[in-house]
């Protein structure tokens, strides 16, 4: 007589799989937070460097002054950055609802950068940091880097891939 081991019910297998997935998400989140803390060790949380500049479309921005009115999402990125190509569409969505200022690091001359933005159909405000001086002044070495600044202080910092919900929650909590 052939004894077959009864297979686990489907619900039990799905629940086991869901628990493993949740555990992996918690580990990934903790690992990501630890990396962000390590990368942000040189970035001041108060007495932030002044960032007053002109955007590509000729608007003057003063991030610290803006932050006293509402939280500002500051996005350091580059046209050459592969991860930025996944994050930038979410930043563009955020820009339709929140104050967002982006700094394009080492991404070429204004005309080339404007063509890139037009091709990608991005509408967010862009400061061209052609030689990387602003990003150096802000101690940003990794792209993409996102910061939420409120009342002149750094509230949140993250680098690498960040999802739209991750940006949204950071803005709401600031």
N, C-alpha and C positions, 0 to 999 in steps of 0.2 A: 504494500500500500504506500502510495506516494504522499508524503506529508509536505505540504507547501506552507511556508510561513505566510501568515496573513499580511497583506500590505497595509501600510498605515492609511487611514482614511485621508482623503484629499484635503479636508479642512486642517487636519493635524499637520500635514506636510506644508501647506501654505502658511500656517501660523509659525512653524519652525523656520521656514524661509524668511518670513517677515521679521522674526526676532533677530536672525542673523544679519539681515539688511540693516535693521535699526542699530545693532551693535557696531556694524561697520561705519554707519553714518556718525555715530557718537565718536568713535575713534578718529575718523577723518576730521571731524569738527575740532576736536581737542588738538590734534596734530596741526591743523591749519591755524588755530589760535596761537599755539606755541610758536610757530614760524612767524606769524605777524608780530608777536611780542618781541621776538629776537630781531626782526628786521627794523622795528620801530624804535629800537633802543637809542638811536642817535637823533630822533626827531623830537623836538620840544613840544610839550602839550600846551604851554602858555608862552607868552612873549614870542609868538610866531613871527617869522620874517614877513615883512610887508610885501604884499603882492598887488601892486597897482600897475596895470598894463593896458595896452590897447588890443582888442580882439581883431581878428582878420577882417571883420566887417566894420571896423572903425569905432566901435563902442569902447568907452573907458570903463574899466572894472577895478574895484577896490574890494578885494575879498574880505578883508577884516571888517571894513565898514558894512558890507553887505551882511556879514554874520551877526551883527547886532540887531538886524531886522528879522531874520529867519535863518535856519541852518543852510549852509552852502555845501554842496557836494563838489569837491575839487578832484579832478581826474587827470592824473599824469599818464600819458600814453604816447605811442609812436606809430606812425604809418607802417613801419617796418616790423612791428611787434605782432607775432601770430596770435597770441592770447588776446591782445587788444581787439582783434577782429571779431572775437566772440563777445567781449564785454561792451564794446562801443555801441552796438544797437540798443542794449539795455540803458546805457547812459543817455542815449538820444531820447528814449521813452521817458526817463526821469526828468530830462530837461523840459519836457512839456508840462510838468507838474510842479517842479521845484527849482530853486536857484542852483544852477550848475555852471561851473566854469571849468574848462578843460585846458590843459597845457600839453601841446604837442612837442615832445622832446626830440630833438635832432631829426626832424622830419622834412628838412629841405626849406627852400625859399617859399615866401608867401604864395606865389602863383601856383607852384607845384602842390602845396598843401591845400589851397582852395580848390584846385581841380580834383584832388583826392576826395575832399568833403562833398563836392558836388556829385561825383561819381557814386559815392556811397549813400548819398541823400541824407547826410547828417545835418541837423539844424542846431546843434549845441554850440555855445560860444567857445571859440578857440583862441588861445594865446599861442603864438608861434615862438617856441623856445628853440630857435634855430641852432644855437650852439650849446644848449644844455646848461646855460648859466642859472636860470630860475630853478630848475630841478636840483642842481648842485647846491644852490643857496638853501633849498628846502630839505636837503639831505635825502633826496629821492634817487635811488640807484636802480630800482626794479620797476619794470612796467608789466602790466598796469598797476598803478597805485591809486587808491581812492582814499580820500579823507573827508570827514564831515567836520566842519568848523561851525561852532555856535558861540556867540558872544566873545569872539576873539580867541577862543580856545579850541584845541583839537579834541573832539569828542570821540571819534572813531577813526581807525586807520586799518587798512587792509591792502594787501598786494596779491598779485596773481589773479586767477579767475574769481570773479564775484558775480553771483546771480542777481537778477532783477529783484526777487524778494529780499535778498541780503542787503541790497542798496536801500530798498524801500524801508525795511525795518530799522536800519541805522538812521535814516532821516527822521523817522517817526520818534525814535527814542532820544534823539538829540535835543 
